[in-house]
Amino acid sequence: MRFDAKVCLVTGAGSGIGRATAIGFAQRGGKVVVSDVNGNSAEEVAGEIAAAGGTAKAIVADMAIPADIAAMVARTVQEFGRLDVLHNNAFGVPAALRDKRLARVADTDQAVWDYTIQVGLTAVMQATKAALPIMRQQGGGAIVNTASISGLFADYGITSYNVMKAGVVNLTRGTAIEYARYNIRCNCICPGAIDTPLLQRSFSIPGFADATRAAIPMGRLGRPEEMANVVLFLASDLASYVTGAAFVADGGLTAQTGIPTRFTD
Ligand SMILES: NC(=O)c1ccc[n+]([C@@H]2O[C@H](COP(=O)([O-])OP(=O)(O)OC[C@H]3O[C@@H](n4cnc5c(N)ncnc54)[C@H](O)[C@@H]3O)[C@@H](O)[C@H]2O)c1
């Protein structure tokens, strides 16, 4: 899983899964663009990579702003001359909308819905749209999107997130079948519950952390590095025949029907 001479652009790379992936690409020889809406954390991760002897450039881009997305891809090519890997990963709900995020369908807040679809899905399409002509001209590339098990099944009270992630899964498949002939592969990862600031915020709800762990056959949360390893594989030449896949990495959470066991031991 080497990325020597390859340019890898990671969105939401200032924290969690994106941070781990950006560091992973750099450790394996890739030149990395660390993109995030949070300039400080992007600079921090880029600095960490450089301090370890890698090559990284921080680019501030807000996935809610289409012009930022186009500029992020253009600046990547300006800086490093090419774009081999795009990891569409950024997502987060701004503090002002967070308390409206949990809602049953009939109570869906329009601003939460619009923001979720733009940042989590439309931005992925816009970044992909900007990257495809570049990859095609270069003779190939790999796109890895961060979807979720929440894009395969529903969670009670966050349907906007479920719909957005389901969109990412099928955007991945559509891109895969249309661009396979140009040597561009597109896959997504479907993480379960991963120990990042995004998940930790939900753990302020009493009992939610324990209930989450109890639902996972492995009995623990995933680590960001464990998701990065899957992204790195899918982006690498080792996955040369893999495209259009939605790769579940969830400690066994979705391998079960949900019907309780009759065993007591
Ligand atoms: N943590 C989990 O359990 C889990 C499970 C399934 C899927 N995911 C997905 O993984 C991805 C990464 O999440 P994470 O858990 O690492 O969270 P995180 O909060 O640790 O990292 C997300 C990063 O995205 C950035 N970001 C947020 N809004 C942005 C915007 N508008 N423009 C650009 N950057 C923005 C944040 O600043 C942050 O650095 C997300 O797509 C998330 O939906 C996470």
PDBQT file of the ligand as one rigid body, heavy atoms in Angstrom, charges set to zero:
ROOT
HETATM    1  N1  LIG A 301     -17.426   8.621  13.905  1.00  0.00    +0.000 N 
HETATM    2  C1  LIG A 301     -18.316   7.762  13.481  1.00  0.00    +0.000 C 
HETATM    3  O1  LIG A 301     -18.836   6.955  14.235  1.00  0.00    +0.000 OA
HETATM    4  C2  LIG A 301     -18.688   7.731  12.020  1.00  0.00    +0.000 A 
HETATM    5  C3  LIG A 301     -19.446   6.637  11.559  1.00  0.00    +0.000 A 
HETATM    6  C4  LIG A 301     -19.791   6.580  10.219  1.00  0.00    +0.000 A 
HETATM    7  C5  LIG A 301     -19.400   7.582   9.363  1.00  0.00    +0.000 A 
HETATM    8  N2  LIG A 301     -18.689   8.647   9.842  1.00  0.00    +0.000 N 
HETATM    9  C6  LIG A 301     -18.309   9.680   8.876  1.00  0.00    +0.000 C 
HETATM   10  O2  LIG A 301     -16.911   9.834   8.916  1.00  0.00    +0.000 OA
HETATM   11  C7  LIG A 301     -16.576  11.125   8.420  1.00  0.00    +0.000 C 
HETATM   12  C8  LIG A 301     -15.566  11.752   9.339  1.00  0.00    +0.000 C 
HETATM   13  O3  LIG A 301     -16.155  11.936  10.617  1.00  0.00    +0.000 OA
HETATM   14  P1  LIG A 301     -15.348  11.788  11.973  1.00  0.00    +0.000 P 
HETATM   15  O4  LIG A 301     -16.107  10.832  12.811  1.00  0.00    +0.000 OA
HETATM   16  O5  LIG A 301     -13.919  11.547  11.703  1.00  0.00    +0.000 OA
HETATM   17  O6  LIG A 301     -15.629  13.239  12.603  1.00  0.00    +0.000 OA
HETATM   18  P2  LIG A 301     -14.674  14.391  13.130  1.00  0.00    +0.000 P 
HETATM   19  O7  LIG A 301     -15.595  15.399  13.710  1.00  0.00    +0.000 OA
HETATM   20  O8  LIG A 301     -13.582  13.844  13.968  1.00  0.00    +0.000 OA
HETATM   21  O9  LIG A 301     -14.012  14.968  11.787  1.00  0.00    +0.000 OA
HETATM   22  C9  LIG A 301     -14.771  15.613  10.808  1.00  0.00    +0.000 C 
HETATM   23  C10 LIG A 301     -13.949  16.732  10.197  1.00  0.00    +0.000 C 
HETATM   24  O10 LIG A 301     -14.728  17.351   9.171  1.00  0.00    +0.000 OA
HETATM   25  C11 LIG A 301     -14.595  18.745   9.270  1.00  0.00    +0.000 C 
HETATM   26  N3  LIG A 301     -15.774  19.409   8.738  1.00  0.00    +0.000 N 
HETATM   27  C12 LIG A 301     -16.995  19.531   9.306  1.00  0.00    +0.000 A 
HETATM   28  N4  LIG A 301     -17.786  20.275   8.547  1.00  0.00    +0.000 NA
HETATM   29  C13 LIG A 301     -17.058  20.641   7.460  1.00  0.00    +0.000 A 
HETATM   30  C14 LIG A 301     -17.319  21.438   6.328  1.00  0.00    +0.000 A 
HETATM   31  N5  LIG A 301     -18.493  22.071   6.169  1.00  0.00    +0.000 N 
HETATM   32  N6  LIG A 301     -16.350  21.594   5.399  1.00  0.00    +0.000 NA
HETATM   33  C15 LIG A 301     -15.133  21.012   5.577  1.00  0.00    +0.000 A 
HETATM   34  N7  LIG A 301     -14.817  20.260   6.644  1.00  0.00    +0.000 NA
HETATM   35  C16 LIG A 301     -15.777  20.077   7.575  1.00  0.00    +0.000 A 
HETATM   36  C17 LIG A 301     -14.446  19.009  10.762  1.00  0.00    +0.000 C 
HETATM   37  O11 LIG A 301     -13.833  20.280  10.996  1.00  0.00    +0.000 OA
HETATM   38  C18 LIG A 301     -13.597  17.844  11.204  1.00  0.00    +0.000 C 
HETATM   39  O12 LIG A 301     -12.216  18.144  11.139  1.00  0.00    +0.000 OA
HETATM   40  C19 LIG A 301     -17.901  11.870   8.285  1.00  0.00    +0.000 C 
HETATM   41  O13 LIG A 301     -18.326  11.821   6.937  1.00  0.00    +0.000 OA
HETATM   42  C20 LIG A 301     -18.850  11.052   9.149  1.00  0.00    +0.000 C 
HETATM   43  O14 LIG A 301     -20.195  11.200   8.758  1.00  0.00    +0.000 OA
HETATM   44  C21 LIG A 301     -18.311   8.735  11.143  1.00  0.00    +0.000 A 
ENDROOT
TORSDOF 0
